[in-house]
Amino acid sequence: MGRVDVHHHFYPDVYTKAIQQANGDPSGWTIPPWTLTADRELCASLNISKAILSATAPGPDIERDPHRAATLARQINEAGAAIAASDPTHYAFFASVPTLLAPDLALAEIAYALDTLHARGVILMTRYGSDAHYLGHADFIPIWTELDRRHAVVFIHPTHPVDTTHVNPHLPGPMFDYPHETGRTAMDLLTSGRMPSIRNCKVILSHAGGTLPYIFMRAAGMLPYTPFTTGSSTAELLKEARRFYFDTAISCNEFTLGLLMRFAEEGHVLFGTDFPNAPREGIEFFEGEWGKFVGGDEALRRGVEWENAVGVFGEGVVEGGKGGEL
């Protein structure tokens, strides 16, 4: 069985044009060239048998008007659905949604994408709005309620913070800041009390959970003993944090994976590449690091590369075809 890549982006022409017309990605990252032919070549070279396509940050909200963003989300989703329908053995997709601050539009697209287009889950950005609504915000309860009702897979991808100032010209936001945005939204889900209310969702954090595994105990070890307490104990917060799933995209190295494998629940680490936003040479570097980390542990390799994905999506989705409906 080949690998299942849960962190695998695509750029329909309509999305590329929208970013270009908005003067580029606010994070400072450049738009990588993407074609389906190049995508297939990458998959073949890395033994990826199934790629779950997603439109990366900034997502449909590159269109500031919510209705225009909803139109763009629909176009992205129909493009993803067309690829998946033409080759269900090798492709599936996560649905894009317009801003969660327009819940009626977001809920309508979630319903259409899951029910009609057979998306395998949704991709959400780490925050929405100019005042940084992270994903635990009370305004998003209706979205999470619906996703939980549907037992949805939710792929959380970082986007630029409100302050887009770069550390220096060598470090645009995705290079170093994105992982902390993932950590921030994960902690918001945990400390807002949202996680216990979405037990039917399988929530995947990008890039090995960003800063969450590394910094989590700093907050969870202090919080119960401060005026800021949520009422949950350190152990209770840790139990909820370990419910997340984590992908390995551009995170395969002995230091990051060494901690992640201790932090994550068994079966909760999934393979990812971040193609095409990660340069091919970078993907190959981390591929080599993954091989060194795994060594001869074939059970670990099988789990991360495809068995754990079966637990998230089901055998029908992983092995091809429509499988079970969401």
C-alpha positions in Angstrom: 0.0 0.0 0.0 1.3 3.5 -0.9 1.2 6.5 1.2 -1.7 8.8 2.0 -0.7 12.4 1.9 -3.2 14.5 4.0 -1.3 17.8 3.5 -1.2 18.2 -0.3 -2.2 21.5 -1.9 -3.5 22.4 -5.4 -4.0 25.6 -7.3 -7.0 25.8 -9.6 -6.5 28.6 -12.1 -9.3 30.6 -10.5 -7.6 30.5 -7.1 -4.2 31.5 -8.5 -5.8 34.5 -10.3 -7.6 35.6 -7.2 -4.4 35.7 -5.2 -2.6 37.6 -8.0 -5.5 40.1 -8.3 -5.1 40.7 -4.5 -1.4 41.6 -5.0 -0.3 38.3 -3.7 -0.5 36.2 -0.5 -0.4 38.5 2.5 2.0 36.1 4.2 4.7 37.0 1.7 4.9 33.5 0.2 5.1 33.2 -3.5 2.5 31.2 -5.6 4.2 27.9 -6.6 3.7 26.5 -10.0 1.2 23.6 -9.9 -0.2 21.3 -12.6 -1.9 18.0 -12.3 0.8 16.4 -14.3 3.5 17.7 -11.9 1.4 16.5 -9.0 1.1 13.0 -10.4 4.9 12.9 -11.0 5.5 13.9 -7.4 3.1 11.3 -6.1 4.8 8.6 -8.2 8.2 9.6 -7.0 7.3 9.5 -3.3 5.0 6.4 -3.5 1.9 8.5 -2.6 -1.1 6.4 -3.6 -3.7 8.9 -2.3 -3.5 12.7 -2.0 -6.1 14.7 -0.2 -6.1 18.0 -2.0 -6.7 21.3 -0.3 -6.4 25.0 -1.2 -3.9 26.4 1.2 -3.8 29.8 2.9 -5.0 32.5 2.4 -7.9 30.5 1.1 -11.2 32.0 -0.3 -10.9 35.0 2.1 -8.4 36.5 -0.3 -11.6 37.9 -1.5 -12.6 40.4 1.2 -16.3 40.5 0.2 -17.9 37.4 1.9 -20.1 36.7 -1.2 -17.2 36.9 -3.5 -15.3 34.6 -1.1 -18.2 32.1 -1.2 -18.1 32.1 -5.0 -14.4 31.5 -5.0 -14.8 28.6 -2.4 -17.4 27.0 -4.7 -15.1 27.3 -7.7 -12.2 25.8 -5.8 -14.4 22.9 -4.5 -15.8 22.1 -7.9 -12.2 22.0 -9.2 -11.2 19.6 -6.5 -14.3 17.5 -7.0 -13.6 17.2 -10.7 -10.0 15.9 -10.1 -11.3 13.4 -7.4 -14.1 12.2 -9.6 -11.8 11.7 -12.6 -9.3 9.7 -10.5 -10.9 8.5 -7.2 -8.2 6.0 -6.6 -5.5 8.6 -6.3 -7.3 11.8 -5.3 -9.8 13.2 -2.8 -10.2 16.7 -1.4 -10.9 18.9 1.6 -13.6 21.5 1.0 -12.7 25.2 1.2 -15.2 27.5 3.0 -15.7 31.2 3.0 -15.1 33.2 6.1 -16.6 31.7 9.2 -17.6 35.2 10.2 -20.4 34.8 7.6 -21.8 31.6 9.1 -24.8 31.2 6.7 -22.4 31.2 3.7 -19.9 28.9 5.4 -22.6 26.4 6.4 -24.1 26.4 2.9 -20.8 25.6 1.3 -20.0 22.9 3.9 -23.4 21.2 3.1 -22.9 21.5 -0.7 -19.3 20.3 -0.6 -19.9 17.3 1.7 -23.3 16.2 0.3 -23.0 17.0 -3.4 -19.3 17.1 -4.2 -18.3 14.3 -1.7 -15.5 16.2 -0.1 -13.7 14.1 2.6 -13.7 16.9 5.1 -13.1 20.7 5.3 -10.0 22.8 5.5 -10.2 25.7 8.0 -7.7 28.5 8.5 -6.3 29.2 11.9 -8.1 32.5 12.3 -10.7 34.7 10.6 -11.3 38.5 10.6 -9.1 41.5 11.2 -9.4 41.1 15.0 -8.0 37.5 14.9 -10.9 35.2 15.7 -9.2 31.9 16.4 -11.2 28.8 16.0 -12.4 28.5 19.6 -14.3 31.8 19.3 -17.9 31.7 20.4 -19.0 33.1 17.0 -17.9 29.8 15.4 -20.1 27.5 17.6 -22.7 27.0 14.8 -19.9 25.9 12.4 -18.5 23.4 14.9 -21.9 22.2 15.8 -22.6 21.3 12.2 -19.2 19.7 11.7 -19.7 17.7 14.8 -23.1 16.6 13.7 -21.6 15.3 10.4 -18.7 13.6 12.2 -16.5 15.6 9.8 -12.7 15.5 9.3 -11.4 19.0 9.9 -8.0 19.9 8.5 -6.6 23.1 10.2 -4.1 25.0 8.2 -2.2 28.1 9.4 -2.6 31.5 7.8 -0.9 34.8 8.3 -1.4 36.6 11.7 -2.9 40.0 11.8 0.5 41.5 12.1 2.3 40.4 8.9 5.6 42.0 9.7 8.4 39.6 8.8 11.3 38.8 11.1 13.6 39.8 8.3 13.5 39.4 4.5 14.7 35.8 4.7 11.7 34.8 6.8 8.3 35.3 5.3 5.4 34.2 7.6 5.1 30.6 6.5 8.8 29.9 7.1 8.7 30.5 10.9 5.5 32.1 12.1 2.9 29.7 10.7 3.5 27.0 13.3 2.8 29.4 16.1 -0.5 30.3 14.5 -1.4 26.6 14.6 -0.4 26.5 18.3 -2.5 29.5 19.1 -5.7 28.2 17.4 -5.2 24.8 19.0 -4.9 26.4 22.5 -7.9 28.5 21.8 -9.9 25.3 21.0 -8.7 23.8 24.2 -9.1 26.7 26.6 -12.4 27.9 25.2 -14.0 24.6 26.0 -14.7 23.8 22.4 -12.9 20.5 22.2 -15.3 18.6 24.5 -18.2 19.7 22.4 -16.8 18.3 19.1 -16.0 14.7 20.0 -17.3 13.5 16.7 -14.9 15.5 14.7 -11.4 14.3 13.8 -9.3 17.5 13.8 -5.9 17.4 12.0 -3.3 20.0 12.9 -0.7 20.9 10.2 3.0 20.7 10.5 3.2 18.4 13.5 0.8 20.6 15.5 3.0 23.7 15.1 4.2 24.9 18.5 1.5 23.0 20.4 3.4 19.9 21.5 6.5 22.0 22.4 4.8 24.7 24.5 1.6 23.1 25.6 2.8 22.0 29.1 4.0 25.5 29.8 0.4 26.8 29.7 -1.3 23.7 31.0 1.0 23.3 33.9 0.3 26.9 35.1 -3.2 27.7 34.0 -5.1 25.8 36.8 -3.3 27.8 39.5 -3.9 31.3 38.0 -6.8 33.7 37.9 -7.0 32.7 34.2 -8.0 29.1 34.9 -10.6 27.4 32.7 -11.6 25.1 35.5 -9.8 22.2 33.8 -6.8 20.4 35.4 -3.5 20.0 33.6 -4.4 16.3 33.1 -7.8 17.2 31.6 -6.3 19.7 29.2 -3.6 17.2 28.1 -6.2 14.5 27.5 -8.1 16.9 25.1 -4.9 18.1 23.4 -3.9 14.5 22.6 -7.2 14.0 20.7 -5.8 16.1 17.8 -4.3 14.4 14.8 -1.0 15.7 13.5 0.5 15.7 10.0 4.2 15.4 9.3 4.4 18.0 6.5 7.9 19.7 6.5 8.3 18.4 10.1 10.2 15.2 9.6 13.3 15.4 11.7 14.5 13.7 14.8 13.8 16.6 17.1 10.2 17.4 16.1 9.1 13.8 15.6 10.8 12.7 18.7 8.5 15.0 20.8 5.5 14.5 18.6 5.5 10.7 18.9 5.4 11.1 22.7 2.8 13.8 22.7 0.3 12.4 20.2 -2.1 9.5 20.9 -1.2 6.3 19.2 -2.5 6.3 15.6 -2.8 10.1 15.5 0.2 11.0 13.3 -0.5 11.2 9.5 1.8 11.6 6.5 2.0 15.0 4.7 4.3 16.7 2.3 3.0 20.3 1.8 3.5 20.0 -1.9 3.8 22.3 -3.9 4.3 25.1 -1.4 7.3 23.3 0.0 10.0 23.3 -2.6 10.7 19.9 -4.1 14.2 19.8 -2.7 12.8 20.6 0.8 10.3 17.7 0.5 13.2 15.4 -0.5 15.2 16.6 2.5 12.5 15.8 4.9 11.9 12.5 3.1 15.4 11.5 3.9 15.0 12.6 7.5 11.8 10.5 7.8 13.7 7.5 6.6 16.4 8.0 9.1 13.9 8.5 11.9 11.9 5.4 11.1 14.9 3.2 10.5 13.7 -0.4 10.6 10.4 0.3 12.5 8.0 -0.9 9.8 5.0 -0.7 12.2 5.7 3.0 12.7 6.2 3.5 8.9 2.9 1.7 8.0 1.0 3.6 10.7 2.0 7.1 9.7 2.1 6.5 6.0 -1.3 4.9 5.5 -2.8 2.8 8.4 -3.6 5.8 10.6 -5.3 7.5 7.6 -7.7 4.5 7.3 -8.7 5.3 10.9 -9.5 8.9 9.9 -11.1 8.5 6.5 -12.1 4.8 6.3 -10.8 2.2 3.9 -13.0 3.2 1.1 -11.6 6.7 0.9 -8.0 5.6 1.3 -8.1 2.8 -1.2 -10.2 4.6 -3.8 -13.8 5.4 -4.8 -16.4 7.3 -2.8 -16.3 5.0 0.3 -18.5 6.1 3.1 -20.3 9.4 2.8 -19.8 12.1 5.4 
